[in-house]
Amino acid sequence: MGEMITKPDANPIILAVCNWFGWGALGYFLMGQKKKALIAAVMFWLLGGITCGALMVPIIAVFAYDAYLLGQKLQNGQSIGENENGLEFLNMIFKD
């Protein structure tokens, strides 16, 4: 397992908005999930390009909601892993 991240001053709404406007990755980067941020940005551009932009909004929405859920855990004083996900199905993509 990787390093645990603790940020009790995290704001879930800001993290979600950052993921929404930051190619699905900025919120992850701010949380400390740098590897996950890179993978999310590549997925956003790759799948968005392949589908001529049709999947960009759904991808951004999923990543924003995931950042919100993880931000809530951080705000509550819990630690998260470097590749931890708030949404269970993302474990297929982001895993240790």
Beta strands, then each sheet from edge to edge (+ up, - down):
strand 1: 4-5
strand 2: 80-81
sheet 1: 1+ 2-
end
